[in-house]
């Protein structure tokens, strides 16, 4: 799940994802920006749901260490074969009109992340920081011997964008799975758009059988 739009700290227990979507054979990992106060509605956020057999192979899990809720991850597997599954949201710089729109611009994911990095004296835009931090983490997992499945809203073309190109570099060799499974590019991610910006990327050791995508939602992978 990408762009959950919720500060889960403000949600009553009976309305948490685990109670709405889960069961005894389910693991749910969710993250949102916890570095500042927020209303219950909060732009951004991600979640990762593992059901039944997959949940039974759980090894470990975690979140974006900044507390911004940019991604969550879980490791599944047995013996020497382990796979990291990641759900991530890459921020997009809002239009100038939105940035100037008082409180409206204040609440965007871009604005949230900008405040966080500025307060800590960290250089680079939220986009640059996301790419730097997540690519570093992906490379660490890969060098440790894990396979990787990344579900991500990149807010740019999943084939020609800069982040997709970095994923394809020799140190990761991650490819977009809809294209590899279906022999054609994924459809536009939004009914008003013309570009696929949400995709599933896998390292070479993942055998992809099929991938399904829906409008502005995370892809579903069968491997």
NORKA-V846335 format. One record per backbone hydrogen bond with DSSP energy under -1.0 kcal/mol. CO is the residue of the C=O (numbers start at 1). NH is the residue of the N-H. Records with the same first field share a line. If there is no record, write none. Layout:
CO=NH, NH
//
This chain:
1=47
6=8
7=10
12=15
13=16
16=20
17=21
18=22
23=26
25=52
27=50
29=48
31=46
40=7
44=5
45=3, 4
46=31
48=29
50=27
51=54
52=56
54=57
55=58
57=77
60=75
62=73
64=67
67=34
70=89
71=64
72=87
73=62
74=85
75=59, 60
76=83
78=81
81=78
82=147
83=76
84=149
85=74
86=151
87=72
88=153
95=99
96=100
98=101
100=102
101=104
102=106
103=107
108=112
109=113
110=114
111=115
112=116
113=117
114=118
115=119
117=122
118=121
125=129
126=130
127=131
128=132
129=133
130=134
131=135
132=136
133=137
134=138
135=139
136=140
137=141
138=142
139=143
140=144
141=146
142=145
147=84
148=203
149=86
150=201
151=88
152=199
153=90
157=161
161=165
162=166
163=167
164=168
166=169
167=174
169=172, 173
175=202
176=180
177=181
178=182
179=183
189=216
190=193
195=189
196=158
197=154
199=152
200=177
201=150
202=175
203=206
210=222
212=220
214=217
220=212
222=209, 210
//
